[in-house]
Amino acid sequence: MSSIMKGDVLYSSVGISFWGGIDPLTGNVIDTTHPLHGECISNKILVIPSGRGSCTGSQVMLELILNGKAPRAIILRDPDSILCTGAIIAEEFFHDECKENIPIISAIGEDNFTKLLDDKYDSLSIEVLCEEDICIHNGEDEILAKDLLKLKNTVGTQHVTTSKAEELALQTIKRVASISNTKDMIPISSAHIDAVTYIGQGGLRFVKKLVELGGKVKVNTTLNSQSCDRRRWKELGVDESLAHNANSIGDSYLDLGCELSFTCAPYLLASKPKKGDNICWGESNAVVYSNSVIGARTEKYADYFDICAAICGVVPNTGVHIEENRAPTIVIDATTLIQNLLPSIKANNDLSYDKQGFDSFFPTIGWICGYLSNGGIPLILGFDQLPAVSNDNLKAFCSSYGTTGSSPLFHMAQITPEAMDNITVNTMIDNCDDKYVEVTKEDLCNAYETLDSGNENDISLVALGNPHLRYVIIFHHMQSSPSLRFKLTSSISFSVDELAKLSELIEYDDRPKHESVKVMATLGRHVQSIGNDLGYIQKLESFGVELVNDTCWCMLLDPPIIPSNPNSTILTNSGKYSHYGPGLNNRNMRFGSMYDCISAAKSGKLSSGSSLPQWLRRSFSTHQIIRTIKTII
């Protein structure tokens, strides 16, 4: 017998990251860059193309359901396993207490989605026809669809479980696999757990239940940043209740057999995957980096799914695990932009860091490329014109791309490993047909101004390390220190390094840190240890940089770590933190280069006379750009 549900509708043509975009306690949209900012999704029908950004959207979905603040239905253009995972976990682990709060989640395809957006009725009716079939009544029109949470199991695995925890984990994996109609499982070599953050009691109860039911990981499993520095939380002024809950989650994942890593940049660890490895990683920047820069294979796996896969050692054989699904579907062309915007940058061998702040180019264009990809896998053109694109540049690009994009992968012509030769690139371009978009200077200006959303030049906090800072391994260091050579052999990198560059910028002149500015940097314990051996940590601490481990800026949301004055201003070089910060911490956010950050730390002010950096100012003519760049070379 059918039942009908009717509700008021919120429409948007822009996907939204539930984490950093929606308050799990209220259902309010807090992403200041989103068209629905200020609206409340609770008890509404939400019509969006997809989720985007963070893998932690599943955590927010679970908390919304447990708090009774979830939407009644989510109608998508494209299937979204991250949003579905949060609801599946609610059903599998907390069914009795929240069964009335589980939303209908359906994906209706581009044509039907466009029709809904064009009509924009104030309310919609959704008729449940049977277990998985629904009918969406859009005025006089009817759209037949499936409830993605009710799909029949499609997986024929013979996987043998050894605990109740593994049994529940496998059931979760099978249900998520059904969303993509996947029938096969494949083994993974490693996992990275994003669900270690604390955003509510649901996530803590979930992992404790896995421990109680005998769960243990079967593959090498690293942990993402948790919600506080595990050792220095009291010294940093973190609320005791938050620290207790955050450390309890971390302890529980360690009890499951995960590695004590607590970093949002697992690709910096010695255990990082190789090209072609099938892995299960959460954390959006890490997923994008591992797929695109390393060439490993992972979907953008939802929080909670990640630990389920680690316990079972398998994932569905779907998405970008399959060779043909890694092909680009849209061309994003930055060739003319780079030619015209930076005509003489090729003369600058120190591309990543200069007084013009060109390192801020990479998070800015990463943010707009994620947005322009519109759910597809892009082939990005034009970066091969630059004299060098370092791993640090790509890390910054991936972090911002993962914030606005929903796909787990991009290709960059002549830069990333699967798009290195001209024949491959030309074939990719041909296969994208007419799906082509050009990045303009106007696009880049708008992206920068969106990230640099604050309007105050007086800086209270300089926030560095989102994702976590990198270390450098320079050959002469290895020659001079046999112990360092032994310690670093498995994780060698010859790119420009953030710790080294921070030290150089601090020593650029003899000005001390301004007394009114706090400078903090988040980094993994392993990076801090190596940086200490190389002498960088002592230089940073002497200047006044406070170093924080185990967590990163998207989890550091409260005073005294951030300024207590709500009108104060935070300056960061992170595109990700610039995007999420205003909604998470309610402070003014300024965005700039690493040079801008250290200069402001010394002067107390963001010194730029314009909201745009010199390399991007609209008033620059080509001759002015050439003259300015030659001046600093």
C-alpha positions, 0 to 999 in steps of 0.5 A: 500500500502506497503512502504520500509525504508532502513537504516544502522545498529548498532548491539549488543548482549548486551542490553543498558539503554537509560538513562545513555547510550545514549545522548538525544541531540545527539544520541551518546552512552555514556555508557563506558561499552557498546560495542557500546560506541562512536557510534551514533544511530540517523537515524540508525536501532538499533539491540539489545536484549532489553533495560536494567537498568533505567526506564528513558529510556522512557524519553530519547526516548521521547527527542530523538524523539522531538530532531530529533535524534531517530533511524529509527527503533529498532529491539529487541529480547524481547519486551521492554515496556520502549522504547515503552512508550517513543514513545507512549507518543510522539505520544499521547501528541506531535503527530503533531510536531514529527510524522515523527520521530517516529521509528519502534519498533519490537521484533522478538524472539531469533532465528530471532535475532540470525540470524540477529547478525550472518549475520550482514548486513551493512544495512537492509530494513524494509517493512511496509505491513499494519498498524502493520505488517512489513517485515525485509529484511535480505539479501535473508531472510525475517522476518515477525514481528509486529510494537509494536507501531501499535498494536490493543488495547487488553484491554476491560476495563470499566474504566470511566475517569473523565478528559482529562488527565485521558483519555490520561493516560488510552489510554497510558496504553492500548497501553502499555498493547497491547505490552504484549497482556494483556486484563485485568487491576488490581487496584494498591495500590501505585505508585512511579514516576521516571519521576520527573527527568529533562532531557529535555523540553519534560518531563516538557511539558508532566507533565504540560499538565497533570496538565492543563488537570485536572489530579490527582492521585488516589492512594498514590504516592511518587516521586523519586529524582528530578534533584536538591536539591529543597531548597539548589540549589543556595547554592550548585551552581546549574545552575539557569536554570536547577534548575528552570526546575527541580523544575518546574517538581517537582512542577507539580507532586506535583500539581497532588497530589503526596507526597513530598518525592523526594527519590530514596529509597521509600522502606525506607518510612513508606508507603512502600508496603507489600508482595503481594501488586500490585503497579506501581513503577518506578526507577530500584533499587526500582522496584527490591527491592520491588519485590525481598526483600519485595515481592510486585508486580510491573513491571519495569515501564517506566517513564511517564507510572508511572504517567499515572497509578497513575492517573488511579489507574490501571495497566495491569495484566501482567508480575510479577503481575501474580504468575506464571510469578514470577518463576525464569528462570535461576539459577545463582550459587555463592555457590563455589565462596563464599565458596572459596573466603571468607572461614572464613567470617562466623566468622565476625559478622560485615559482612557489614562493615569491614576494608577489605571492604566486603560491596563492594562485594554486588554491585559488585556481583549484577552488574554481576548477572544482566548481567548474568541473560540475561533478565531472572528472576534468582534464586541466590544460595550461599548467605545463607552461609554468617552469615548475609545479611542485608537490606543495603547489599540487597539495594546495590545488587538491585541497581547494579542488576537493572543497568545491568539486565532487569528483575524486580525481582530476588530470592535469596535462603534462603534470599528473601521471595519467596525462603525461604524454601528448597522445594521451592528452589529445585522446582525452580531449577528443573523448570529452566532445563538446564539454569544454570550459575556459577559465578566465581572469574574471573567474580567478578574481571572483574565486580569490575574492570569495576566499578572501571574504573579510574586509579588515586588514588588522590580523589577530591570528595567522593560521597555517597548515591546512592541509598539514605542513610538509617537510623538506629532505635536501640532499646535503642534509642527508649527506651530513647526517647518517641518522637522518639518511636512515630516517628519511629514506622511505619518504624522500621528497625534493619539492619546495618545502613549507617548513623550510620556506617558513624559516626563510620568510621569517629570516627575510628581515629581522623584524620580530613577530608583532605582539598582537598577532598569534601565529599557529601552524598545524602539522603531523607529529612525523613532520614535526619530528623530522623538521626538528632534526633539520633545525626548522622547528627551533627557528619557527618556535623562536619567532613565536609560531605555536605548533599543533599536532593531531588536528587541523584548522577545520576542527579548531573552532573555539577560543582561545585557539581562535580569537575570542572577539567575533569581529577579529580577523584570521589570515590563512594561506589555505583555500580550504580553511578560507572557504569553510572558516566563516561558516565554522568559526564566525570570524572574518577570514582573509586569504593570502600567500605564505609571504602575506601571512609572515609579513602580517605576523610581523606588522600586525596588518595585511599589507596589500593595498588591494584585496587582490594580489599583485599577480591578479589585480584587474588594473594590471596591463601586460606590461605592468605585470612583466615589469613587476615580475622582472623587478622581483627576479 
